[in-house]
Amino acid sequence: MRKIAMVVALVAMLLAAGASAVIAQSDGTANEDGVSVITENNQVVQCIRVPCTASGSDDLVHERVGNGKEDRILLAGGDDQVRADTYRRDHDVIKGSSGFDLIYVNDGDRKDKIFGGKGDDKCFVDARSEVGGGCSVVRVR
């Protein structure tokens, strides 16, 4: 009888662990630097020309590939995430729109410029001088 109780308890624990893992995966977010980051159910935009315009949905926008390539990224609404923090020696300009945006330009140079939108934007920069306005939260790295 004791073995059956132990097996039932083990099955209950495994079911609870599996259910919590499914719940954690279902919302499409992950925690990065203390903020919730969009990871799925969004459109991924890889910039290939200037200007690069987001779709207006919840987008994940990546700067053009390569050091020294200057980008101009225009957001068009939605809760976007801009990753212009990969390549250096560039002058990236990001213009926000409405929505909660996460904008990363902390790429090791201090040449970028962020103009946040009407929403609550979090901006990750190398220096405060990279913020042209509109960022509710600024994190300098």
C-alpha positions as CSV (number, residue, x, y, z in Angstrom):
1,M,0.0,0.0,0.0
2,R,2.9,2.4,0.8
3,K,4.4,1.8,-2.7
4,I,1.1,2.8,-4.4
5,A,0.9,6.0,-2.3
6,M,4.5,6.8,-3.3
7,V,3.8,6.2,-7.0
8,V,0.6,8.4,-6.8
9,A,2.5,11.2,-5.1
10,L,5.3,10.9,-7.7
11,V,2.8,11.0,-10.6
12,A,1.1,14.1,-9.1
13,M,4.4,15.9,-8.8
14,L,5.4,15.1,-12.4
15,L,2.0,16.3,-13.6
16,A,2.3,19.6,-11.7
17,A,5.8,20.2,-13.0
18,G,4.7,19.5,-16.6
19,A,1.7,21.7,-16.3
20,S,3.8,24.6,-15.0
21,A,6.3,24.2,-17.8
22,V,3.4,24.3,-20.4
23,I,2.0,27.5,-18.7
24,A,5.5,29.1,-18.7
25,Q,5.9,28.4,-22.4
26,S,2.5,29.5,-23.5
27,D,2.7,33.2,-23.0
28,G,5.5,33.8,-25.5
29,T,7.7,35.8,-23.2
30,A,11.0,35.3,-21.4
31,N,12.8,37.3,-18.7
32,E,15.9,39.2,-19.9
33,D,17.5,41.8,-17.7
34,G,14.5,42.0,-15.5
35,V,12.1,42.8,-18.3
36,S,9.6,40.7,-20.2
37,V,10.8,40.0,-23.7
38,I,8.7,38.9,-26.7
39,T,9.9,35.6,-27.9
40,E,7.1,34.1,-30.1
41,N,3.8,34.9,-31.7
42,N,5.3,38.0,-33.3
43,Q,6.8,39.0,-36.6
44,V,10.5,38.8,-37.0
45,V,11.9,41.7,-39.2
46,Q,15.4,41.4,-40.4
47,C,16.4,44.8,-41.9
48,I,18.0,44.7,-45.3
49,R,17.6,48.3,-46.5
50,V,17.3,51.8,-45.1
51,P,14.8,52.8,-43.8
52,C,13.5,49.6,-42.3
53,T,9.9,49.8,-41.2
54,A,8.2,47.4,-38.7
55,S,4.8,45.8,-39.6
56,G,2.7,47.4,-36.9
57,S,2.2,44.2,-35.0
58,D,4.3,43.0,-32.1
59,D,7.6,42.8,-34.0
60,L,11.1,41.6,-33.2
61,V,13.3,43.9,-35.4
62,H,17.0,43.2,-36.1
63,E,19.4,45.7,-37.5
64,R,21.2,45.0,-40.8
65,V,24.0,42.5,-40.6
66,G,27.6,43.9,-40.5
67,N,29.7,46.4,-38.6
68,G,29.6,50.0,-39.8
69,K,26.2,49.8,-41.4
70,E,24.0,52.7,-40.4
71,D,20.3,51.8,-39.8
72,R,17.1,53.8,-39.6
73,I,14.4,51.7,-38.0
74,L,10.8,53.0,-37.9
75,L,8.3,51.3,-35.6
76,A,4.7,51.3,-36.6
77,G,2.8,50.4,-33.4
78,G,2.5,47.3,-31.3
79,D,4.8,46.1,-28.6
80,D,8.1,45.9,-30.4
81,Q,11.6,44.8,-29.6
82,V,14.5,46.4,-31.6
83,R,17.9,44.6,-31.4
84,A,20.4,47.1,-32.8
85,D,23.0,46.0,-30.3
86,T,25.0,43.4,-32.3
87,Y,27.2,45.4,-34.7
88,R,29.5,48.3,-33.9
89,R,30.9,51.4,-35.5
90,D,27.5,52.4,-36.8
91,H,25.0,55.2,-36.3
92,D,21.6,53.6,-35.8
93,V,18.5,55.8,-35.5
94,I,15.4,54.2,-34.0
95,K,12.0,56.0,-34.0
96,G,9.3,54.5,-31.8
97,S,5.5,54.5,-32.1
98,S,2.7,53.6,-29.7
99,G,3.0,50.5,-27.6
100,F,5.5,49.1,-25.1
101,D,8.8,48.9,-26.9
102,L,12.2,47.5,-25.9
103,I,14.9,49.2,-27.8
104,Y,18.5,47.9,-27.5
105,V,21.3,50.0,-29.0
106,N,24.0,49.2,-26.4
107,D,26.5,47.9,-29.0
108,G,29.7,49.4,-27.7
109,D,29.7,52.7,-29.5
110,R,27.9,55.9,-28.5
111,K,26.8,57.0,-32.0
112,D,23.2,55.7,-31.9
113,K,20.0,57.7,-31.3
114,I,16.6,56.6,-30.0
115,F,13.4,58.6,-30.3
116,G,10.8,56.6,-28.3
117,G,7.1,56.7,-29.1
118,K,3.9,57.5,-27.2
119,G,4.0,54.2,-25.2
120,D,6.2,53.2,-22.3
121,D,9.5,52.4,-23.9
122,K,12.6,50.9,-22.2
123,C,15.8,51.9,-23.9
124,F,19.1,50.2,-23.4
125,V,22.0,52.4,-24.5
126,D,25.8,52.9,-24.1
127,A,25.3,56.6,-23.0
128,R,22.4,58.8,-22.1
129,S,23.3,61.1,-25.0
130,E,21.9,58.4,-27.3
131,V,18.4,59.1,-26.1
132,G,16.6,61.8,-28.0
133,G,13.4,61.5,-25.9
134,G,10.4,59.3,-25.4
135,C,12.0,56.6,-23.3
136,S,10.2,55.9,-20.0
137,V,13.1,53.9,-18.7
138,V,16.7,54.3,-19.7
139,R,19.4,51.8,-18.8
140,V,23.0,52.7,-19.6
141,R,25.5,49.8,-20.0
